[in-house]
């Protein structure tokens, strides 16, 4: 069924239509929540909160076609709120050490497909600022466009692009120094 049609039905109170919309992108929602939360349980809790918020605020959505970017922004905000409430900071290196298998499954869908390159990328992410790390993860782990990233991070599109650009530059510089230093 057409997304616009499902959104219109959900706006009229159809829980079934809202559920269909969510189920169509459940894997993308889970990967996004897992990126922020660092574990399956907290990711599922954030998704549950997102669903409640979607149900309560679906009538505020102006453009039906924007449902998925709107709902993913809500999910990111739920994750951030959850993390602030718990005063929990998920550092990438500690996260990988504790949840390496789950990270591979979340990013690739296959627990056995983690390569040394992925491990290198994850270990290099610790050299970035939190904002750069978040922007790069949204862009390359979740394949989101700059406008969506900007909305999720509550910054301008130019700032989102800048964070990705300078984060990648820092990664290239770091990788170059690590690679050249090991030679």
N, C-alpha and C positions, 0 to 999 in steps of 0.2 A: 504494500500500500504506500502511497505517496506521503512523504514526510509532512508536507504542508497540511494535507488533509488530516493526518493523525494529530498534529499540533492543534488544529482548529477544534477537533473533537475533544482533545484533552482540555482545552480552554473552556469548553462547555461542561466540563466535569467528568469526562470519561476516564476513569482510572485505568481501564483496559488499554486505551490508546496511549496513555502516558507510559504504561508498562511496556508496550510494544516499542515505543521510541527508545526507551532505556535499554531494552534487551538487544536492540539492533546494534548498539555501540557498547555493550557491556565490557568487552575485552579492552577497548580503548579507555573506558572509564577506570577499569581496574589498574591498567598499566600506569595511568596518570596518578591515581591515588597512591599506588605502591611506590612510585618515584618519590613522592613527598613523605609518606608515612614510614617507609622502611620495613614494614612487615604486613603480612596478610590480614591479621586481625584488625589492626588500625585502619588499613586501607578499606576494608569492608565496612567498618564503622563510619568512616568519612563518606562512603558511597550511600550508606543508609541515611545519613543526615542530608546529603544532596537530594535524595529522592523526596524526603519530607519537604525540603525547601522548594523543590520544583513543583510539587503538588500545591503548596500554599501560594506560590507566586507566579504560576504559569500565566495567569491573566495579565501580568505586567509585561510579558514578552510582546514586543511591538511587531517584529518581523518573524513570521513562521520559519522562514528559511534559515534564520540565525539560531535556531533551537540548540544545535549541538555546540556551537561556540559559547552560547549563553550558559548552557548546562555545565560545560567543562570549566568555565570561569567560576561558577557556583561551587563546583567540586574543589577547585584549587583554593578558593576562599574557605571552604569548610576544613580542608586539610591544614591551612595556615592557622585557623582559629583553634583547631584541635591541638596543634603543636604549641601554640602560645599558651593555651590553657594548661597544658601539662609541663610547660617550660622545658620542652624537649628539643634539643638540637640534634639533627641527624647528620653526623659528619660522614662524608662519603667513604673514607678509609675504614672507619669503625663499622660502618654499615656493611661494606663488602666483606670484611673479616667475619662478621657475625652472620651475614645472610647471603653469602656468595652464590649458593645454589638457587635461592629464590630470585636473586637479581637476574641470573641467566634466564630463568624461566619467564620472568616478567618482561624482559627486554626482547627475548628471542622466541618465546613460546616453547623452547626446547632446552631442557636442563643440561644437555650434553654438548651444546653447540658453542660454548664459550671458548673463544680463542685467546691466544696471548695478546693479540691486538686489542681486544675488548678489555682485558685486564690492564694493559698499558694505558688505555684511554681513561679508565676509571681511576687509576692511581694518579694520573696527571690532573684530574678534575680537582683534587685537593689543593692545587696551586691557584685556583680561581677564587674570586670573591663570590659570596653567596648569590649575588644578583647575576653574575656572569654564568655561574654554574646552572642556575635555574633557567636562564634564557637558552643556554646551549642544550640542556636536557629537553626542554619543551620543543625546540626546533628540530633536533636530530633524533631523540629517542621517541618523540611523539608526532613528528612530522607536521607540526603546526605552522601556519603562516605567521608573518610578523605582526599583522593586525590582531590576530587572536592572542599571540604572546603579549603584546602591548596591553590588551584589555585585561588579561589574566594577572599581569604584573602591575597594573594600574600606572602605566607610564605611556609616553608617546611612542609612536611607531619608530621614530628616529632613535629614541633611547633604547628600544628593544634591539634594533639593528646594531647599534653601537655596542651594546653588551655582548651580543653574539660575535661581532667582528673583533673586538678587543680581547674577548675571552679566547677565541680561536688563535689570535696572534700570540697571546701569552702561552697557549698550549704548543704552538709551533716553536716558539722560542725555547720553551722548557724541553720539548722533545728533542730539539736540535742539540741543546746542551747535554741532555742525558745521552743521546745517541752518540754525539761526538766524544763525550767524556768516557764512554765505555769502549770506544774503538782502540 
